Amino acid sequence: MNIDYKYSFYPPDESLSWTPADSELLFKKNLKKYPDNKTLKYYLKNPIEYKFNNYGFRTPDDFNDTDEGNVFLGDSNTMGIGHHLENIWSYKLNNDIGGKFWNLSQGGCGNQTDYRLLYGWKDTLKIKNIFHFSINYSRFEFFHNGDFVHLSPRETLIQKNIPTERFYVEILSDDEYVNFIQDAYINAIKGLAKDIGCNYYYLKYDILDWKYNSSNDFVDDSIGARDFVHHTTYVQNFIYEKFKELYVK
């Protein structure tokens, strides 16, 4: 059975009001707990619509092999979970640069997924630049019986005490191993960029070196993500500005 390297975990040609992590149930729960929160009030008046293109990626542009554009790699903060499209760093940066917005980012995924999608799409999309905002913790993508299996041991298994899960936590999440795997896939993506003949711009989560509350009190005083989990609009803009500093026309 062949694996479709182009596969997105989101539905093609659909618009959703909610998506995993940013659920209606969570929103109602937070609204009940924090009825005067400005972020929640903002989203009551301005609900989010997640629009997915012809291949299930969050971009207004249907993928084709004729228009040149910029590829964006990353997880939910690049995809923009909890935010309107116009508020996420990738969309803002693409508007500055021009060209089609080839947003390959996937919520809950890491560098292996980033590599898999770029590898899958590199011979279809015309790519001028690649912008990659990378996690620096353990997320793995495996293939099993023709399907995808994701493991985030540090995030989801750390509290459990089953031997096989301890293997994921203690070995796959070992800091040195995580850094090794990250470096390997970053170098692999650099190699693909060189083969494509495009520019590659990379930032790691380490640039986000301040603390802010993820509940109802954002110390940066901007609009938070609707799920109270993902980065605020201030942080999204910070990432956008950092990539602008890297970008060379």
N, C-alpha and C positions, 0 to 999 in steps of 0.2 A: 504494500500500500504506500503510495507516494504522499509525502507531506507537502502541503501548499505553503511555500515560504512567503507568499504574499498575503496570507490570511490575517484578517483583523478579527478581534473578538467582539466587535460591535456590528449591528445589522446594517447591511447596505440599503441605501435609498430610504432611510427612515428618519423621523424626527421624534425624539423622546423628551418628556418633561423631567424625567429623573433617570439616573444611571447608578450602578453600584457605587457605594460610598456616599453618594449624594442622593439619599432616598427620601421619599415623601414622609415616611414614618419618622425618620430622624428629624426632619424639618419641623414636623408638628410637635415632637417631643421637646425640641429646643425652644420652640415658640411658646409652649406652655410654661417652660422653666424660666425663659427670659423674654417676657412679653414686650418689654420696652427696648430691646436690643436694636440698634440702628441698622445692623446688617440684615437681620431678619425682616425688619420693616421694609428695607430696600427691596428685598426679593419678593415680598408680598406684592409690592407695586410693580416690580419688574421681574417676572418669572423667567427662568432660564429655559431655552429650547436647545437641546443637543441635536444638531443636524448632521447626519452622516452621509457621505457621498456614495457614488456608485459601487465602491468597494468597502464601505464601512469605516471610513476614516473621517474624523471631525474636521472638515474643511468644506467651504462652499464650492470648491473646484472639483469637478469630476476628473478622475485620472485619465490621461491620454498620452500618446507617444509623440505628440507634435509640439506642444507648448512647453517652453523652458520655464523652470521654476526652482524653488529652494526647498530642500528636504529638511524637516525638523524631526529630530529623534529625542525621545525621552519618555517619562512616565506620565502620571496623571497631572502633574503641574505644568507639563508642556502641552498636554491635551486640553487642560483647562477645566478639570472637574471642579464643580462648585462655582464657576465663573461664566459670565457672558463671553462669547468668543472675542469680542473687541477688547476685553480686558486682559487677555493672556499675552505673555511676552512674545510668543512665537508669531502670533497674528499681527501684533503691533510692529515687530521687526520686519516681517515680510511686507507690510504696507510701506515701510520706509524704503526697502530695497527695490521692490517691484518684481514682477514675475509671478507665476502661479505659486500658490501656497500648498506645497506637497507635505502635509502634516501626517507623518507616519507614527506619531506617538501613541502609546497604549497605557491605560491606567493599570497600575499594579505590576508593571513589568520592568525588567532591568536590561543590562547591556547585551545579554544573549538575544533577547527579543529584538533589540535595536539592530543588532548585526543581521539577524535572520530577515527582518523586513527590508533593510537596505539591500541585502544580497538578492532578495526576491524581486525587488522593484528596479534595480539599477539598469537593467537592459530594456525597461519599458519607459520609465520616466526620463525626460531630458532634465538633467540636474546641473545647476550652475554652482550652488553652494549647499553645504551640509552644516547645520547648526545642531549641536548635540549638548543637551543639559543632562548630565549623568548622575545617577544615584551613587552613593558610596557605602552601600550596605548590601546584604546578601539577598539577591533574588535570582532564581534559576529557572530556565525553561528547558524541559526535556520532551522528547517524543516517545509516545507509547501507544502501540496498536493504531497507528495512523492519526493520533490526536495529540494535543498539547497538554503537558502537565507542568504546573508552576509551583515552585516551592519558595516560600519566604520564611525560612526557619526562624530567623531572629525576631521577626514581627509576630508570627502566629503560633510558634511551637515552644517558645521559651518556657512557658509555664507547665508544660506537660512532662511526663516522666516515663515514657515508653521507650525501651532501648533503641528502636529504629529511629524514633523522633529525636532522641538524644544524639544520634549520629548526625542528623541534619543540623542540630543546634551546635554541637561541640566541634564538628569537623567542617561541615560546609559553611558554618558561620564564623569560623576562626578568622580573626582579623587579617593575618598574613595571607591566608588562602583567598579570602575575599578580595584583597588588594591585588593578588596575583591574577585572579580571574578577570578582575576589572581591567588591569593593564593589558592582558592578553586580548580582550575584545576591543578595547580602544585602539590598540595597534592594528587589529584586524580591520576595523572600520577605516582607519587611516589608509590602510592598504587598498581597500575598495575605492576610497575617494581618489587615490592616486591613479588607479586603473580607469576610473570614470573620467578623470581629468578635471576634477572640480576642487573648489576650496573646501577645507574642513575646519570648522571652528568649534572648540570644545571648552565647556565649563563644567566643573565638578561642584557638587553640593557644598563643598567646603567653603565656597564664597559666602554662604549664609551663616555668618558666625555670630549673630545676635540671638537673643531669646525673646519670644513673644508668647502670650497666652493663646491657647487654641480653643478656649471656651467662649466666654462672652465679652472678654475685655482685651482687645488688641492694643498693645502698647504703642503701635505705630499709628493708631487712630485712623486707619483707612477702612474701606469696606472689606470685610472678611469673606472667605469662601462660604457658600451657603451651607456646607456641611460642618463648618467649624473645625475641620481637620486640615484642609489644604491651605496653601499660602494665601496671604491677603493680597489685595490689589497693590499695596505698597511694595511687597516683596516681588510680585510679578513685574512691576515696573523696574525694580532694582535689577532683576535678571536681564530684562530688556536693555537697560542702560549698559550693563556689563558686556553684553554681546555687541552692542553698538561700538564700544571701545575697541573690540577685537576686529570688527569687520573692516576689510580694506576693499574699496571698490576696484 
